[in-house]
Amino acid sequence: MSREKISEVIDNINDKYVNEAASYEGKENNIRKSAWYKWGAMVACFALLVLGCIKFLPMLISEEDVDNESNEGNVSQVRYQYYVNEEGFAKEWPWEYMTLSEKYRTVNYDGKEYSIKSSYPISQEVIKGKLGTGEATGVDLYTGEKYTESFEVYEINGISSEKLIAAGMVGEYYVYQISEDYMRPATFGELMKLYSLDDNLQFANFTEYEGYKEQGYYTVNDDAYIWQILLECEGATLDDTADSFDRSNREYLSFTATSDALGVYKRVVYISEDGYFATNIFDYSYIYYIGAEAAEKIIEYAEQNSVATIVEPYELTVAGTLVEVGDGYIVIDDSVLCKNKEDGIVYKIDTSDLRIKRCIDNEIVKVGDVVIVKYNGEISEDNYVTGAYSINKGTLVESEPVILE
């Protein structure tokens, strides 16, 4: 499936499924229904529906298939004949099998309620001074029993505690955001100050777009000049005339926005030629008019100070047949995906994460199943995988050759 086809899949996901995804999250997290949230739900649906097309890209393309000097990233061949389409499932886990962030969805601190924003622990590097303690609350959905826990509350790297806090227990803290915050800063300068964006957000990977058509993937060498220009746009005013940023008739850059401090993973920031800064970092649409001159400087700098790259996968994955369940590990053989079975790789995967362990203990996956594992760690030279945090059964789907242009 080409990237243009993938875009068509995203744009044409039935609103029924988008709304179901949004309402499900809303019940648990009280997340606002908005244009940007619909976008997020679409991505969630897309991740399940076409997992093998982007999320599984590292598995389709082996390093030896890419010759950056002679072929500039074009792929001439791939090892795999199949990809794995994840079989999504919804399960409410018993209390003892829930992670801290799953158990405690809200924290009350200083008379205000905060809701969980990220499901992964925040880095100690961005946690600053201790603000105090708060009361975290959660419910065991099997028994109906309510739980409370005292959470330590910290400031996050210059971010206003009126917006975000880090809360949790020793060694495990999560980003929580003020609940039901509908107020968007009136100026870009206010937004910058509230979230210390220049310290907590980096501009690196971006895609050039004409409307919805992708023109190329790049990585900026240094984003200091981009922030220099943006810091001069403090007076840029909020555009509240639209619920979402209309990309259909615009030329723009789409930067990947990942920030541990802000509790976001692979959201987007748009810089358009007609002078707009737009983002979904804050769960729904924030659009500021920074002016065509400032936007042109940013776009020109990014284009002249970047290197071409291949599309960045949404998540890192390993897939294949589950062949062994051991004490603290599992073994996956990916030869079932290969054109030639002898090209298969056997991976040993650490299962210390509770989200992996519970699936094995409850036989969500068993030996003989085709599975897909998501990880955010590393793969060693002897194919040992660390940082695995999700495992699920999947279905083999025959893959067309992937050619990156």
N, C-alpha and C positions, 0 to 999 in steps of 0.2 A: 504494500500500500504506500503510495507516494505521500509526501508531506502535504501536498495540496488536497489529496483525498482525506487525509486525517483531519485537516481543517474543516472540510465539508462535513465530516462526521460530527465534529464538535458543534458546528453551527446548526446542524439539523437534528440534534438530540431532541426527542419529543418532550415538550414542556411538562407533560404529565410526570415523567420520571424526574425531571429537574425539581418540580414542586414537591414530589414525594421525598426526594433527598433533602430538600430545604426544610420541610416540615418535620422530618425525623430529627434533624439536628436541632431544630428549634425547640422541640419538646425537652431535649436534654440540656441544652445550653442557653436557651432563651436568646438565641441569636436573631438579630433583626433580619426581616425579609427585605431584600433590596436588590437593585440591579447587579451590584457587585457580588452579592451573596449568591444570586442565581448563577453568575459566572463561576463561582467557586464550586457550586453543586454540579455544574456542567463538567468541570474538570474532574470531579470525583467520579461521575458516571463514566466519563471518557476513559479514565484510568482503568476501570473495570472492563469496559467494552472492548478497548483496543490496546490492551496491555502490551501485546507483543510488538506493536508498531513503533512505540517510542521507549516505553519503560524497559523493554527487553533489548533495546538496541545494542548495549555493550555485549550481550550474548550473541547477537547476530554477526557482529563484526569483530573479528579477532585482530590483535595488534599487527600481526604480520600482513593482514589484508590491506593496511593503509600505508601508502608510501607518500609521506607529506612532501618530499622534495620533488619527486618526479611526477606525482599524480595529484598533488595539491589536495589531498584528502578524498579524492574519488575512490570508490570501492570497486575493485575489479572482480572480487569473488568473496563468498562468505562460506563459513564452515557448515552452517545450519540449514537444514531443509524444513524444519518446523520451528514454531514458537509456541509458547504456552499462554493460553487465554485463561486468566484467573477466574475461578468459580467463586463469586462473591457469596458471603453468608453473613447473616446478622445473628449474633448470639449475645445474650445478657449473661455475663460471667458471675458465678458466685463471688461473694465478697473476698474470700481468700485468694481468688485467682485474678483480682483486679489490681492494676497498678495504682500508685498513689494519685496520679492525675485523673484516673477513671473513678476512683472512690470519691474524691473531694472536688466537686465541680464548682463550688463557690467558697469564697472566703470573705468574712465580714471584718473590716478593719477601719478603725477611726469613724465608726458610724456609717460606713459605706459598704455596699456589696460589690465584690469583684467576681467575675466569671473566668473560668479557665480559658486561656487563649491558645496555648500550645501544649501538645501532648508529649513533648520531649523535654527533658531537663535542660534548664538554662545553664550556660557555662559560668563557672565561678569567676571568670575574668571580667564579666560585665556586671556582676553583683557588687554594689557599693555599700554605703553605710546602713546599719540596721535601723529600721524605723520603729519597730516594736513587735507586738504579737497580735495575731488575729485568730478568729475562730472559724475553722473549716468545717463544712457540713457535707454529709453524704448519706445515701440510703442504699441498703441491700435490697435490690429489687426482687429477690427470691423470698425474703422473709418479711420485708417491709420495715425492718429495724433501722432506726436512724442513728447515725454516728456523728460525733463531734471530735475534733482534734485541735490542739493548739499549734498553730503554724507561726514560724518566725517570718517576719515581713521585712524586706529590704528594698532600698532604692535600686533602680537599674540605670547605670551609666548616664546620669544627667537627665533622665526622662522624668517628667512630672509624675509624682505619685497620685495626682488627680486623674491620671490616665492609665498608667501601668505600674504594677509592683511585681517583685519576685517573692513568692511565698512557698513554704514547704517545711521540711524537717532537715536536720543536719545532713549535708551532702547531697540533698535532692530537692531542688527548688524549681518552680515552674512560673511562667509568665501568666499573670492574671490581669484582666482589663476591667475597668469600671463598667458596671452593668448598665445597659440601656443608655449609652452615651450617644445621643443623636446630634450633638452640637459639633459642627465642623468649624475650625478656625476661619475667621474672616479673611485673613491674609496669609500668604505663604510664609512670611516671617514668623507669625505666631505658631504655625505648624512646625517650623524648624526648631523654634525655641522649646516647645512642649516636648518634642521627641528627640532633641539633639540629633537631628537627622544626619548632619555632616560627620558625626562621630559613630553613628550606629547603622549606617547604610553605605554600601559600596556599589559603584557602577563598574561592572566587569563585562559579563557576557551580554550581548545584545543581538537582536535580529532587525534587519532593515525590512520595512514593509511599504508597499504601495497598496492602499486599501487593506484587503485581507491576504494579499499575495506576498509571500516571503521572497526577499531578494538576496538573502545571504546571512550567514552567522559569523559573528566576530567577537573578539575579546579585546577590550581596551587595555593599553599598556599601563596607564596611570590615570586615575580619575580626579586628581587634584585640581586641574583646570576646570573640570565640569562643576565641581563644588564652588570654585571661585566665582563662576558665572551665576550659579544659583544663589549664592550668598548676596549677590547684588540685586536679587529679585525679591527682597523682603516685602516690598509694597504690592506685589502681585495679588490680585483679588480673587476670591473664590467665585467660580462660575456655578451657580446653583440653579441654572435654567434647565439642566438635563439630569436625568437619573443615572446616565452612564455615558461613557466617552464614545462617541460615534466615530468609528475607524474607517467606515466604508469609502469615503472620498478624501482620505488624507494620506500624505506621505509622512512617515514617522519612524523613530527608533523605539523598539520595545526592549527595555533592560530587564533582566531577571533580578528580582528583589528578594534576597534571602538575608535575614537578620536574626541572630540569636537574641539580641537585646529586645527587639520588637516582637519576637515570638512569631515570625512569619517564615515560610519556606516556599521559595519559588513563586512568589507573586510577581507583579509586573509594575514597572514605571514607564509611561509613554512620554516621549518628547516629540512633539509634532512640529512640522515646518511652519504651520500657521500660528505657532506661539503658545502651545499649551503643555503644561506638566500635569499628567493624570496618573492616578495610582489606585490600586485596590488593597494596599497594605493594611488599611484600617477597616477592612471588611465590606465597606461600600464606597461608592464613588467619591473621590476627592479630585476636583479639577480646578487648576489655577491658571490664569492667563499671565504667563511670564513675558510675553511679547515675542514677535517674530525674530527680532534681532538677537535676543538672548538664545532662543531656540536654535537659530541658524549657527551661532557660534558653537554651541554644544554639539550639534550634529556634524558640523564640519570638522571639529576637533576629533570626535569619535571615529569618523571615517578615515581621517589621515593618521591617526595614532592607534591603530588596532591591527590585529592579525586575523586572518580567516581561520575558522575552526569548523568542526562538525557540530551538528545539533547536540545539545546537552540533554542526557536522559533525565526524565522526571525523577525516577528512583533507580537505584542500583539493584540488580536482581541476579540470582542464580536459579536455574531451573533444571529439572530432569527427574529421574526416577529415584524415589526414596528407597535405598537398599539396606540401610542399617540404622537402628536406633540404639545408641550406646549411653553410657553414664556421662552426661554433660555434653554430648555431641550427637550429630546425625551425619550420615553419609549420603550424598546425592551423586548419581552417575548421569551425565548429560548426553550419553551416546545415543539415547532414544531420539534426540533432536537432530543428529548429524546426518549429512548426506552419506558419509562413510563412517560406520560404527567404530572403526578403529581410531577415529579422530576424537572420540569422546574423552571428557575430562571427569575425574572423580574428585569431588569436593568434600572436605570434612568441615562441618559447620558447628560452631559453638552454640549451645542452647541454654546458656545461663540466663538470658532475658526471659522474664516471666511470660511475655507474650508468645514466645516460642514454646516454652515448657508446658503451658496450659493446653496448647493444641495437641501436643504429644500425649500428655497425661489423660486427656479426655478423648483421645483417638479421633480427633478431627482429621488428622492425617495418619496413615499407617504405611508400613513397609509394602512396597509394590505400587503405591500411588504415584502419579505424576504430580509434582509439586512445584511451587514457585516460592522462593525465599527472598525477602527484601532485607537489605543490610546497609548500614552507613559507616562501616569500618573498612577493613582492608582484606585483600586476598594475598596470602604469602606465596613465596615461590613454590612451596609444596602444596598449594591449593587449600590452605586452611583459612576459613572465612570467619572474621570477627565482626561484631556489631550487628548481627542478625536480630531483627526485631519483629518480623512477621513471616508466617508460613501459611500456605493454603493450597488446597488441591487445585489442579488446572486441567485443561483439555488441550490436546495437541491440535494445532492448526497448521496446515501446510502454508509455508511462507513463499511469497514471490521474492525474487532477488532484490536486494536493497541497493540502490544506486544513489549516492549523495552527489548532488551537482552544485 
